[in-house]
């Protein structure tokens, strides 16, 4: 990228933010005046044709746009969203144009004026009041843009090649092996696909030391291959290079010397641990670097470039010159600008903690500020995880353009968006009903003040279309107002939930913040969202509608430096000063005036064994241990367990010390009176007439009371009843709630048409938040890396209400577990129960469940329901490390059995008793302290569910909550009944056999609008460990019902209400006594039989060819360690699409551990993890391919392996071929090859390797 360095100090300061729908600009001229602009990001301005007295000219009603004469010359004129009609030949006056042809457009026509260049340049000309023929004055230009993000989402980046370690070439395609949608049989994983991948034989070990070095001949071959590929950029990403960046740099220099023009190394972008996410970051950079370079260079024409300095906004909220800018740093620059603008506004009037939400046309970005900017250093953007400093932002698909529709669950808002083209219905371009239309029809938007002409009739017609759809779905035609208010409530709840999530993640309460809405529509929802969150104060900054651009204007130059340490705290403290000073000097040296830099240094601290960190600001004379302990308690709600503390990383941020200020003083205390207007607004209380007042009509310190409609350029704010607003002397507005003091935030709309949808959404958000908390606090790799856990909320009878989308295998078991546990032991207020017993709804012993009753208060009252958390513990004793012995024949051999008992009794934890249990018996846990640490994390997640469901019930009232929770279950039941009706007269019997010949037989048929799933004829109790408790069978059947519904459905037991499940005692429903030595083993039943049950169900209903049908369980360990992973394979093809390769399917969705983390924490080396090409079955739609995974032992370890589909490949359907069966074998250090069976165990010595080749999915249809 070129850096346009001004020849003298710029006189203008300009900021432009290009978003998905609008491009906003703000500039301060040399005389201090502020200029603003807002245009469509499609480089268009909308106008209405008006009559013009001058012959041959068209008059334009441009609303708030005031272009200089001549600007529109050469623009295309078109109907919104349509093909160009003509070209503008002349633009003699601001609001008049002449067309090249004799075309006459009738007055009242809505048109677009389309510029022949990008939107930022159009915005710049409008602010400078210049045209392309005028010289650009000296200026400093600050640019924020989502162009890079859009290119990633659209797959429109440049071609690139990657150079990766041999054996790990497929890491981008495999990713973390999880699928994005648990219930999509046609799996679509967004991936950045390189044009070419080259594997190299050089290798670093886990310490960063060289194992194998490339020779010159090998580098020559690589360079030759790359030159022939003619890609735009080449990226290099090698394992453990973050510990030794010179390893990548030497290869890059060698390739450049051999004629490769653009070579990027992963370690020049990030020095963070995590090979896969570092490689994804590299792919992002290689894909969009040139695109963003052209975009930045194209904002200014070549004549103006010499007069200007260009700075780019980064995702962290700072600025950087173009020569230092890396494309991966700017993906969220627009939202970051908004956070800066909101924070600076709050700081200026002494507000320390804010929740900001930037509501744009496509989505809403939610952020939090707490005296300092809060950062993340890895963020998912579209198809990739990006390692880059980024302001902590949550994005929800609820913007002004979000489409409002009627689905099987009722009213819905988004996630689809109408975008800028065609846009909302009221834009007049044939768009659908959107949230913008809802606000317009409710009187919450003023068409006369909107930046674009609005067509209210088109919005009302779109609403009528929605009402027709509702009526056609066998629902009485509702009142239009009820539908509009319901849609508004749904959108408000989704945005409020994102604010809860970002607060909860940091252990903060939303009620302690000031709400700062911005973006064009943010203010329309502010009071309602504040009410949902219990927030009593709202800040409306200057330039609310273009605050992201204003934030870019106020931002400062900023540079980061980082070091990954993974160092014990005691060790770090000995070298802290030298490391800190070196890092701070490095960051400051990248600024123009290093001596004046303001420095902030952050530590990422965690307990040894955890992945997630707690960020601590490093201050002088600070006791880091005490600070970490206090912060841990704040975030997680309990003190840290007695484990070593480590410093994962240190980062220094250097920033220019000088702050640029924009002063918006209100100088005239008595502005001239303006014509007062009013409108009819619909509130939940009814219709009323409200005043429309412009922001510039307000007088400082004179209160105004809601309801009223506050309008300004680019933004509208609804001041609800019970709220007061005041303007201060700096032009900012503070709103505060003046009525009703509440102990509990409201759930507005719960009594309306969208009531059950709102309650269902809130319940799911609580369960999801429970899972996020568990993921962050757990120590086990199974929880924090593989996400092998589930969180659920249940009703007062122990029936599942909502199960967060975690592990499908747990879907049907949580309700059974709660009910059967309560048959054994009573749960009183303040109790938490614990069990892993398969006879009490457990799945296998490593899956431990915590259960807490939820009463109205801590001391009792009406029982509202239960919170339950199930997590897979990597080690729980048993005959083999990992608690999954392949040849177990009874429950005792599989680990420690926890019969239902108290974990907490009357508010008092009983961890000592649990630890005694874990360390007793013939095969105790090998890692009891990690078990206890993970149980503490489960307990914190359980308590989160208890508290937040209790809050929800308080907001609705106990009776109201119980009624709505029943409706949530009834909704799922209604959808299940409809799915069964659609089956018609259905009767089919199918069979599947396990590798050892054990039979699963299913007779599925319909009768009296019920579905009967009869497993009679399946094998008797299995002599090994392939027995599946009833909870496993139930979970697979819930999964089936969700697939048959083929839509978003509340995941609860209502799905099984019209289903009769017949499972005789046997392999699929073994009985359990009190003595684990006499109970059947179940560990493979949980992982393997569950998948084969699912194979059988999908075969019966002809939904998809068979996926790999196994989890490929690999465990290794010794007396000091234990590790467990499940390995992906191919998914089965369907009638619509080919199968997906290297992905987990059906009953599991666990992530694979990153190669660097695996090798750093365990004594193994990952020699290969690649796709097993050609293993998917052929067909019209071929099955997905399996993978090949090779792990070499670096010290003696015991391995166990449990799998299926080793004798016969996963079935194809309708002429499609079966997938290739899996296989596994050892390659010993002396080269001897030893084949393993599908269930096996072995003792590896140093240098021995285990190789697993997983099955491919079956094909669908005859190949042509």
N, C-alpha and C positions, 0 to 999 in steps of 0.2 A: 504494500500500500504506500502511496505517496503521502508525504507530509507537507502540507501547504504552509510554509512558514511566512508569516507576514513580514513585510519589509520594515514596518514600523509598528509601534503599539497600536492595536486595533482600536477604532473609535466606536464601532458598533459591537454589542454583545448579543448574539442570537442563539436561541435553542430551538430545535425542531425534534418532535417525537412522532415517528411514523408507526402507527398501530395497525391492527387488522382492518379497522373500518375507517378511522379518521387519522389525519395527520395534523397535529397541532403545532403552532409556533408562537413564540413570544420573544420580543427583542427590546433592548433598551438602546435608544439612539444616543448620539453624543451629547444632546441637550438634556438627557435624563428622562425623556418621555418613553412610555411603554407602548409597544405596538403588538397586536395579536392577530392570529389567523387560524382558521380551521377549515380544512378542505378534505374531501374524500381521499382515502389512500389509493384509490384507483386513478388519481390525478385528475379528478373531475370536480366541477362546481355545479350545483343544481340551481336552476332558475325557472321562473314562470314567464312565459311570453306575455307581454302586455302591448296594448296598442301604441303605435308610434306615429306622430304626425309627419315625420320626415319620410318622404317617398323612398322606397328601397331599403329601409332599415327596419330591424326588429327591436322593439324595446324589451328590456329585461328587468324583472323584479328579482334582485339578488339578495334580498334580506339584509344581513349584516356584512356582506362582502362588498368592499369598495375598491375595485381594481383601478389601476392607472389606465388611461386611454392607451390603446395599442397592445395591451397585454394579451387579449384574446385572439389576435391575428394569427391565423394558422391553426387554431383549435378546431376540433371536430365538434359538430353539434348533433345530438342524438336523443332519442327518447330514452328514459332511464332503463338501463339494462338491455337496450336494443342496439341494432346496427347503426353506424353513422348515417345521418341524413344528408349532411353537407359539410363544407369547410367554411370557416369564417374568413372572409376576404379582408374586411376592414373592421376596426374597432375605434371609431372616431371619438366616442364619448364613453364614459365609464359604464353607462347602462344602455348602450345602443351598439348593435353590430350589423354588419352587412354580410350576406352570404355570397358565395361564389356563383351560385345558380339563381334562377328566378323563383326558387321554392318559397312559398309563403306559409308560415306557421300561424295557425289561428290563435288569437289572444286566449290566455288561460292554459295553454299547453305547457306541460311540465317537461323540461329538457335538461340534458347534461351538456356541459361545456368541457370537453376533454382535452387536456394539455398534451403536447407532443413530447413531454419529458416527465420525469418522476415527480411525485407529489411534494417532496421536500423543496425542490426548486420552485415549484408553484407557490408554496407557502412563503418562501423567502422573498420572491418578487412582490407578493402582496404586502408583506411587512415593510419592505424597503421602499414600496411605492415606485418600483422600477419595472422595466420590461427587458427582454433579452437583448435589445439593442442598446440599452443603457449600461454604463460601466458599473461594476459592483464596488461599493465603497469599502475601505478597509474595515475588516470585521473579524471577530473571533466567533467561529461557528461551533456549536456543541450539538452533537447528533445522537439521538437514541432511536433505535429501530428494532422491529421484529422481523426484518427481512430474512435474517439468518434462520430464525425459528421457523418461519413459513417455508423456507426452502427445505428444512429437515422434514417437516410434516408432509410436504408435497413430494418429496423425493426428487427435487429439482436441482440438487447440488452438482458440482463438477465431478468428473470421473477421477478416481484415485487408486493407488496401489498400496498394499501394506506388506512390510517385511516383518515376519513374526518367527518365533522359535519353531523349529521343526517339531511336528507332533502337536502343536497348538495352533495350527493355521485356521481352524474353524471356530475360534473362540468368539468372533462376532456373531456368527450364525447360531451358535449354541447359546450364547449369553449365559444366563443363570439357570437355564433349562425349564423355567416356569412358563406358564401360559397366562396371557393377560385376562382372559375371561374363563372362569371355571366351567361354564356351562355351554361353551361354544364347541360343537363338534367339528366345525370348519375353523380350524385354529389359524388366526392371522397374527403373526408376531412381526411387528414393525422392526425392521433391521436396516442398518446402513450397510449396503453391499458394495465392497470394493470391486473394481474392474479386474484386479489381479491380486493374488496373494502369493508370496514367495516364502517358503520356510527355509531358515538358515540353521546350520548345525552348531553354531556357537552357543554356549550355555553358561550362565552364572548359577552358582549354588545359592542356598538361602541366606548366606552371609554376604553375597555380592562378589564372591571370589570367582575367578575364571576357572571353568571346568574344561571348556573346549573353545579354541580360538579359530576364527576363519583365516584361511590363507589367501594370498593375492589372487590365485587362480579362481577360487570360489567367488571372490568379490567381482572379478571380471565377468564371470558367468551371470551373476545377479544383475550387474549393470547392463549387460547386453540384453537380457530378457526384459528389463524395465524400459530400455530405450525403444525396443520393438513394440511395446504395448502402447506407447504414446498417451500415457495418462497425464492428467493435469498436475498431480502432486504425488509424492511418495512419502509414506509414513513408516517409521520404524518403532516397534514396541516389543521389548524383550523382557523376559521374566527377571524380576529382582533388580532391574536397572535403576530403580529409584534409590538403591543403595550404592550404585556405581554408574552414574550417568555417562561417564566417559565411554562405557561399553557401547552405547547407542551412538554417541557423538563421533567416535572413531569411524564407525561404519558409515555414518552420514557424510562425513568429510571425504571418505574414500569414494562414495558414489557421486558426490558433487564433482570431485576431481576427474571422474570418468564421464562427465557430461550430463548428469541428471540435474536439471535446473532447480527444482524445488523439492527439497528433502526436509521433512519435519520429524523430530524425534518426540516420543511421548513424554520424555523427562524434561524437555524444554517447556512443556505445557503444564506439567504437574509432577511433583516429587512425592505424591501420596502413595501409600501402599494400596494394592488392589489392581492386579494386572488387567482384568477384564474391563473395569470401568476406565482405567487409564487408556486402554486401547480404544474404547468407545469414544473417549474424549478426543483422541488423535484422529479417529475417523471423522468426527464432526469438524474438526479444524481443517483437515484435508479436503473435505467436501465443500465447505462454504467460504474458505478464506478468500479465494479469488472473486467469488460472487460479491462478498461484502466490500472488497477492495474496489470493484467497479462501481458499486452503489455509492460509496463515499466520494470517489473521484467524480461521479456524474452529478453530484449536487451543484457544483459550481462549474461553469464553463471555463475553458482554458484561459480566457481573457481575465476572469476574475480571480483565478486561483492564486496568483502571486500576491494579491492584496489581503489574503485571508489565512488565518490559522484554523485548522480543523482539529477539534478534540472529540473523542468518542466516549459516550457514556457506557459504563460497564454494569454488569449485573450486581455488583457490590455497592453501587451508588456513588462511585467516583468517576473521575475523568482521566483519560490517558491520551497522549498524542498518538497520531495514527501510526507512527513508526514503531511504537511499542504495543499497539493494539493487537490482540489475538482474538480471532473470531469467536472462539468458545467463551470468551469473557463478556460478550455483548448480547447473549441470547435473551436475557430478561432485563435489558437496559431500560426499556420503557417503564415497566412496573417499578423498577428501582428508582427511577426519577420521581415517580409519584411518592414513594416512601420518603425520599429526601425532602420533597416539597412539604409533605405533611409534617415531618419531624421538625423542619426549620420553623414552620408556622407555630407548632406547639411550643418549641423552645422559646420563641420570642415573647410568649406571654406566660412562661413559667410552668407549662404542662410537661410532666416527666414521662408519662406512660400513655401511649395511644394504641388504638386498633384502627388501622386504615383499611378502607376498601375502595378499590378503583374499579368502578363499574363501567365497562366499555360496551361496545356493540356486540362482541362475541362472547366474552367471559368476564368474570370478576376476579380480581387479584386482591387477596387479603394479606395484610402484613401486621406486624407488631413492632413497636419501638419502646424500649425501656431505658431511658437516659442515654443509651448508646445504641448504635445499629446492631441488630442481631443477624448473625450470618449462618449460612450453611456452606459447606465446602464440597458437597456432592449433591447434584440435583438432576432428576430425570427430566429431560426435555425431548418430547416426541420419542424417537426410537432409541435414544441413547442416554446413558448416565454420564453426566459431565462433571469432571473434577475442576471446579473453579469457585472462587469466592462469590457468593450470591446472597443478597438480602433474603432473609427467611420469608418466603411467600407461599401461600396456598392459592391454587387456582380452581375455581368452580365454573362449570359451563352454565352460567346464569347471567347473561348480559342482556342489554336492551334488545338484541336481535335473537334471543333464544326463542325457539318455536314452541308455542303453546298447543298442546294436542290432548287427545283422549286416548288412553291406552287401556289394556286389560285391567290395570290396577286403578283406573280412574284418571283424573286430571293429571297432567304432567307438564313440566316446563323444561325444555332442553332434553338431552345435551346438544341436539342439532341446532344450528344457527342459520338464520337467513343471510348473515354476513352483510357486506355493503351492497352486494348485487345478487338478488333483487332487493334485499333489505326487507324491513317490516312492511306489512300491507299498506300502512299509511304513507309510505314513500311513493306509492302510486306506480310501482313497477311490477305489480303482480305477485308480490311476496305474500307469505302466509301470516297468520296471526302470531304476533310476537309479544314479548313483554312491553315493548314500546307502545304497541297498539293498546294493550291492557291499560297502561297508565293514561293514555290519551282518552280512552272511552270512559274511564273513571273520573275524568276531570283533573288528573294529577299532572297534566302537561298542558302548556299553553301554546296552541298552534301559532299564534301571532308572534311569539318570542322564540320559537324553534329556529334553529339555523337553516333548516330546509323547509320547503313548502310541504304541508301535511294534508293528506286526503282522508278525512274522518269517515267518509262514506265507504271507502275501500276497507278501512279497519272494521267497520260495523258489518260489512258483507263477509269478511273473514270470520268474524265472531258467529254470524249466522251459519256459516259452513260448519264450524265446530259444534254448534248446537244440533245441527242435523246429524252429525256423526254420533253424538251422544244418544240422540233419540233412536237412531238405527241400531244401537247396541242393547236394546230392550230395557232402556232406562227412561223414565218419564222425562220429557223435555224440561230442563231446569230453567229457572229464571236467569236471564242474561247477567244480571248484577251478581247473583250468587256465584256464577262461573268465573266472572272477572275477579271477584274478591278471593275466590279459592285459588286461582292462578297466582295472584299477588302473594297470598300467604305461602304457597309452596316455594316461590322464588325467595321470599324473605327468609324462610326457614333454612334453605340451602346455604344462603350466604351467612346467616347467623351460625350455622353449624361449622362452616370453615373457620370462623373466628373462634369458636370454642376449641376447635382442634389445634389451632396454632398457639392458643393460650395454654391448653392442657399439656401440650408437649413440653412446655417450659415450666410447668408447675405454677402457672399464674391463673388468676381468676379474672374473667372478662369484666366483672363488675368494677374492678379497680382501675379501669382505663377510661379515657375519653375517646369517643368515636369520631373519626375523621373521614367523612365520605368525600370522594372526588370522582372525576369522570363525569360525563354528561348526565348520567341517570342516578348516580350514587345518592344524591340528596333526596330523590323521590322515595327512597326506601329507608333512610337513615333513622327516623323516629321509630318506625315499626321494628327495625332490627335492634335498636337500642332497648326497646321494651322486651324483646325476647331474651336479651342478654343481661337484663338488669342494670344497664348503663344509664346514668342519669344526666350525662353531659355530652354535647356534640359540638365540635368545632368545624366551622365552615371557613376555610382559608380563602385568601384572595385567589382569583383564577382557579376556582374549584373545578371548572370544566376542562381546564388544560393544565392541571397541576403537575403532570409528568413532565411536560415541557418546562414549566416554571422550576421544577426541581432540578432539571438539567442545567438551567441557567444559574441556579444557586450552588450547584455541586462544585467540589474542589478536586484538583489533581490528586491522584491517589495511586500508590503502588504497594503491592504485597510481596513479602518474602516468606518462605516456609521451610521447615525442617520436620521430617517424620522421625520420631525418636523411639517410641515403644520402649521407654526406659523407666526403671523403677524410680519412684519419687525421691528416695534417699540419694540415689546415684545422680539424678538430675540436679538436685539442690547443690551438689558439690561443684558442678560446672555451669550453673544457671547464669551467672553474670557474664561469662565469656560467650556462651551461646547467644544470650539475649543481645549483647552489644554487637556481636557480629551480624546478627540478623537485622537489627534495627539500622545499622550503617548500610547494609546492602539495600534495604528498601528505600531509605532516604536518598541514596546515591542516584536513584533513577528520577528524582525530581530536579527541577531547574535550580532550586535553592535549597540544597540539603540541610544547611545549618539552621534554617528556619522551619524545618518540618515538625509537624505535630505527630507524635508517635503513639500508637496504641498496640500493645502486645497481648496476645491471647494464648492461653494454654488449653489444649484438649486433654482433659484428665478423665480417668476411668479406673475401675477395679480391674485387677489383672484377670484376663480371660474375657472381659467384655469387649464388644466392638464399638458400641455407641459411647460418645464422650460427653462430658459436661464442660462447657466453655467457661473458663475463668479468666477475668482480666488480671494481668500480672501487674501488681503495684509494689512499691517499695515497702520493705519491712512487713511483708505479709506472710502469715503462717499458712502455707498452702494446704497443709493437711486439714487444718480447722476450716478453711474456706471451702475445701472440697466436701467435707463432711456436712457442713451447713447447707451447701447448695444441693447436695444429693438428697437431703431430707426435704428441701423445698420442692424439688422436681418430682421425686418418686413417692414421697409421703411416708417414708420409713428410713431409719438410719442405715448407713451402709454396713453390710456384714464385715466380719473381721477377715478381710483379705488384703493382700498388698495393693497399694495404689501405684498406678503408673502414669507417666506423661506420654500420651500418644504422639502429640505434635506440638510445635510452637510456631506461631505466625505473627509477623510484625506488619502493621499497616502504617505507612508513612503518608502524610497528607499535607498539602500546602497549608501553612498556618493562617493565611489571609482568607477571610470570609467575604464574599460578595453579598451585598445587601440590596434588596428591592424594597423601597419605601412607598407604601400606598397610604399616605396620610389622608384623612378626611379633613380637608382644610376649611370647608364651608359648613358651619354647624346648622345652617338653615337652607338646604337646597331648595331651589324653586319648586313650587307645587307642580305636579304633573297629573295628567288626566287619570283618575282612579278607575280601575276596571275590576270586574268580578267574574266568577265562573261558578258553575254547578259542579260540586265535587261529591263523589260517593265514598263514604266512609263506612266502616263496619257498623256504626251506630245509625246510619241512614244518609239521605241526601241533605246537602246544605249549600248555601251560597257562601263562597269564600272570596276574599279580596285577593287580587293579583297585584303584587308589589315588586317593583324592580329593586335590585340591591342598591343602586345608586339613589334611590328615594329615601333610604333609611337614614335616620339621624342618630349620631353617636349617643349611646347610653340611654336611648329612649326605648323602653321595652315594647315589643309587639307580641301578640298572643295568637296561638293557633286556635282553629284551623285557618291557615292561609297558604297561598302559593307564592313562593319567592323565586323570581326569575332573574337571570343574568346571562350575559353572553356565554353560550356553550353549556349551560347547566340550569337545572330546575331542582328546587328543594320543596318538599311538602312538609309544612310545620303542622303536626298533628294536634288535635285537641289535648290540652294539658301540658303543652310545651310553650316556653317563652324564649324569644330570641332578642339579643342585643348586639348592636354594632359598636366596636371599640374605635379608638382614634386612629388605629392603623388599618382600618378597613376590614378587619376580621369579625366574624359573627360567632357568638357563642350561644348555643341553645341549651336550656336545662329543663328537666321535667319538674313541674311545679305542683302536680297533683298526685295523689296515690303513692304512698310509701309501701313498697312490697318487700316481703321476705323472700319471695321466689319469683323469678322472671316468668312472664306470661308465655303461653303457647297460643298465640293469636290464630284464630281460624279453626280451632279444634272442634268447634260446634258446627262448622259449615260443611259445604259439600265436599271439601278436601280434607275433612277431619281425620279419617282413618289413614289417609296417605301421609298426613303430617305426623301422626303418632308413629306410624310404621317407620318413617324416615328417621325420626328422633331415636327410636329404639335401635335401629341399625347403626346409627352414628355412635350411640353409646357403646355398642358391642365392638365396633371398629376401633374406637378410642381405647377400649380395654386391651385389644390386641396390640395397638401401637405401644402402649405402656409396657406390656409384657415383653415385646420384642426389644425394647430399649434397655430393660433392666435385667433380663435373664443372662446367665453366664453360659449356658449350654449352647454349643454350636447348632444343635437341632432346632432351638428356638430362635436364636438371633440371626443365624445365617440361613437355615433351611426353612424357617417359618412353620415348623411342625407343631402347630397348636390351634386351638379353636376357643372362641369366647361366645357365650350365649346368654340370653335373657329368657326367662320362662315365666309363665303365668302362675297364679296362686295355687293351681293344682299340679304344678310341675310339668306342664306341657310347653314344648318349645315355642317361643314367640318369635325370636329372631336369632339366627346364627350368622355371625359376620362371615364374609366370604373368605375363609381361611382354608381348612382341610375338608374336602367333601366326605371323607370317610367318617367324619364325626357328625355328619348332618343329622342322622336319625338317633344317635346314641345318647345325646345329652339329656333329652327328656326321660328316656328309659333309666339312665343313670340316676337322675334326681329322684324319680319316683321310687325306684327300688332301694336306693339308699335310705329314703325316708321311711320305708317299711321296716328298716333295721334299727334306725336311730332317729330320735326326735331332734329337730333343729329349733332352738329357741332364739329370741332376739340376742344379737351379739355373738352367736355361734358361727363357726365356719367348719364344715365337714370335709373329709378327705377320703378318697378311696381310689384303688386301681383294680378292684375285683371284677373279673369278667362276668361273674354271676350277678353283679349289681350294675350292669350296664356299661362296664368297662370294655375296652377293646383288646389291649394286651398290656402286660404289666408296666412297661416303660411309660405308658400314657396315664399320668396321674391327674385326677380331677379334684378341684376344690369347689365347694358348693356353699353358698351363703343365702339364708332367707332374707327377704327384704320386707320390713314392716314400715309402718308410717313413720315411726321414730326409732331411735336407738333402743329405747326401753320397751317398745312393743307397739300395740295398736293393730289395726287390720293388716293381715298378710297381703302384700301386693304381688309377690312373686319371688323369683330366685335369680341369682347371678351364678354362673358356672364357668370355670376356666379349665381346659384340659391342655396339658403340655407334655411333649415327649421328652423324657429324661434320657440322655445318651447312655447312662450307665445306672443300672438298678440291681446289680448283683446277678446271680445265676451262674450256670456252669461255664459260660464263656464271656469274655469281655463284650460289652455292648448289649447284654441281656437278650440276645436273639440266637441261642444255640441251634444250629441247623437240625440236630438230632434229638431235641428235647422230646420227652414222652410224657411229662407231667408238668404241672404249673410250678412246682418248687424249683425245677431245674432252670426256669426262665427268670427267676429273680425274686425279690422280696414282695410278698403279697400284703397289701394294705387293705384289710377289711374296713368297712365304714367306721370311722371314728372321728373324734374332734381334732382339728388343727388349732382352732381357737374355741375356747369355752367361756361364754359370758364376757367376751372382750379380752380374755387373757390367752395369749398364744401358748401352745404346748409343743414347741419345736424340740425340746429335750426328749419328750416321749417318742416323737417321730424319728429323731436321730438314733435313739436306742433301737427302735425297730429296724431301721436301715442297716445298722451295724451288727445285728444279731442273726442267728440262723446259720444253716450250713453254707449258704452262698450269699454273703452280705454284699451291699453295694461297695464298689471299689472307689467311689467318689462321693461319699456322704455329704461332705461340706458343699460340694457343688449342687447336690440335690437340695440341701437346705436353702442355699442361696436362690435357686430357681423357684423353690416353694415360696420364698418371701416375695419374689417377683409376681408369682401367681396370685398371692394374697393381695398385693397392691392392686393388681388388675381387677380382682374380684371386688375389692372395696370400692374401686372406681365405679363399677357397675351398680353396686348397692346405692351409693350416694346419688348418682345421677338419675337412676330410675326413680328414686325417692323424690328428687326435685321435680321430675316430670309429673309425678302423681300429685305433688302439692300444687303445681301450677294448674292442673286439670280438676283437682278435687278427687278424692279417693273413688267415689262412685263413677265419676266421669272417666277416670283412667281405666278402671276395670271394664267399663262398657266398651271403650275404644279398643282395649287390648283384645277383647273378644271379637270385635269387628276385624282386627288385623288377621286373626286366625281364620275367621269366616271368609275373608277375601281369598286366602290361599285355597280354602276348600272349594269355593265357587269356581276358581280357575281350574282346579283339578277335575271337578265334575264336568266342566265344559270339555276338557281334553279327553275324558273318557267317552263322552257322547260322540266326539269326532271320530273315535275309533270304530263306531258302529258295532256290528256284530263281529266280535273278534274271538278267535279260538285257535291257539297254536301251542304246540309242545316242542320244546327244544332241549338239547343236551350238550353239555361240554364236559370234557374229562381233564383232570389235572395230569401232570406229567407222570404221576405214579399210578394212574388209572382210576383214582377216586372220581365219583360221578356227581355232577350238579345237574339236576333235572328240574325243568320248570314247565308247568302247564299254566298258561296265561289266557284268561277269557273274561268276557264281559257278561254281566247279568243284572238286569234291573238298574241300569245306570251305575253299576259298581264294577270295579276291576278286581278280579281275583287272581292273586299270584300264589300259586300252589307249588311248593318245592318238594312235595311227596315223591319218593323214588330216589332222592339224593342219598349219597352214601351214609353209612352209619358213622359213629364217632371214629375219627381218624386216629390211628395208633401213634402218629407223630404230632407235629405242631400246626397242622393245617386246619384245625377246628376253628370255626367262625362263630363267636357268640351272637346271640340274636340282635344285639345292637349293630353289628357289622351288616347283617342282612338288611336290617331296617334302613341303615344309612344308604346302602346301594339302591333300595327301592325309592327313597326320597329323591335321590339323584335322578332316577328314571323319570319320576313324575315331573321334576323340573325340566328335564329334556323334552318330555312330551308337551309341556306347556309352551316351550320355545319362546318365552318372554320373561322379562323381569318379574319375579314373584317373591313375595315375602317368604323367606326360607324358614318355615315352621311346620308343625305337625298337622296343620290344616290340610297340607298336601296329601296326607295319608288317610284323611277321614272317609273318603269314598273308596278306600282300598281295603280289601280283605287279604291279610297276609297269613298263609298257612305254611308253617315250617315245623315239621315233625322233629322230635329229638333225634339228633345225629350229628354229623359233621357240621351242619349249618345251624344247629341249635343245641349244643351240648349242655348237659346239666353239670352243676358245680356243687360240691359239698364244702365242708368246713376245712378239710385237710388238703393242703395244696399237693401233697405227695400222691393223692388219689384223684386229683382233678386233671382233666385233659389239658394238654399244652395248646397254646393259641397264637404264639407270636407270628407264625406264617399265615395263620387265618386272617390276622389283621391286615397284613400287607399284600399277601398273594391271593388267598381265597377271595378276598374282597374284590380284587380286580377280575377274577374269573367269574364271580357272580355277576359283575357288571357286564363282562363279555356275553354272558348268557342272556341277560335282560335286553341288551342291545340287539342281539341276534333275533330274539323273539319278536321285537317290534321293528326290525329291519331299518334301524336308524343309521348305522354306520358299519363299515367293515371293522374287523377286530383291530384294536390298537395293540401295543406290545403285551398287554395283559399281565404285567409284572411290575414290581418296583425295583428289581435287581438290587437287593439289599446286600451291601458290603460293609462289614464291620471289621475293625482291627484294634488291637490294643495289647497291653501287658499289665503287669501289676501296678503300673504308674500312670497309665493313660488309657483312654477309650475314645473311639471315633466311629461314627455311623453315618453312612450316606446311602441315598437311593439314587439310582442312575437312570437317566431318561432313555427313551427309545423312539420308535416311530408311531405316529397316530394312524388310525385307520381312515381310509378315504370314504367319502360319502357320495351321494348322487349329485352333489353340487360342486365338490372340490376335491383336490388331491389331499392326501394326508400331509401332516407337518413332520419334519425331521427333528430329532434330538429334543424332544419335549416330553414333559410328564403329562399323563392323561388320567382322566376319570377320578379315581379315589385319592389321588395325591397331587400335590402341586409344589413340592418342596424345591427349594433352590439348591444348587450345587455350591460347594465352598470354593471361593476364589483360589486359583493355583498358588498365589503367593502366601495367602493366609494358611492354606493347607500345609505348605512346605515349611513355613516359619514356626507353626505351632506343633507339628507332629513330625516324627523322624521318618519321613517318606519323601520321595521325589516323584512328581507327576511327569512321566516321560511322554505320555500321549493322551490327548482328549480330542477326538476327531469324529466326524460323521462317517458311519459305515456305509459308504456309497453303494447303491444298488441293492440294499437289503429290504427295501420296501417292495410289496407285491406289485406286479405290473397290472395294468388295467386301463380302461378309459380314463379313470382317475387313479393314478398309482398311490400306493401307501407311502407314508413317510419312512425315512431311513432311521435305523438305530445309530448307536454310537460305539466307538471303541475307546476304552479307558484303561490306561496302563499305569500302575502305581508300583514303585520300587521301594523296598524297605531299606532304611539306613541303619537300623538296629533290629535285633530279633523282636518279632511281633507275632501274635496269634491272629489269624484271619478266619472269618466266618462268612459264608455266602448262602443266600436263600433266594430262589427265583422260580419262574415258571416259563412255559413256552420254550423248552429246550429240546423236546422230542418232536413237536409239530409246531410249525409256524402259525402265527395269528391268521385266522380265516379271512379270505376275501369273499366278496358277495357279488352276485349277478354276473359271474364270469370273470371277476377279478381274481388274480392269483394270491395265494397265501404269502404273508411276509416270511422272511428268512428267520429260522429259529435262532435263539441266542446261544452263545457258547462262552466258555471261560477256561482259562488254563494258567499255569505257572511257567515262567521261564526262570530257572534257577541260575545262580551266579555262574555256574560252569557251563551254561548253555542248554542244559537238559530241559526238555519241555514235558510238563506234567498236566494232563487234562483233568479238570475238576468236574464233578457232577453238578446238576442244577442246585442241589443243596449239599454243601460240603464245608469242611474246615481243614485248616492246615497251619503248620508252624513255619513261618518264613524266617530265614536267616538274613543277615546283612547282604545286600546285593541281589536278593531274590525279588522277582516282580510278579504281580498278579495282573492279568489282562482279562477284561470283561468285554465281550461283544454282544450288544443288546439286540433284541428282535426288532425287525421292521414291521410296520403296519400292513394290514391287508389292503389289496386293491379293490376298486369298485368298477364293475362293468368290463366287458371284453375289450382288450386293447385292439386298436385299429392300426 
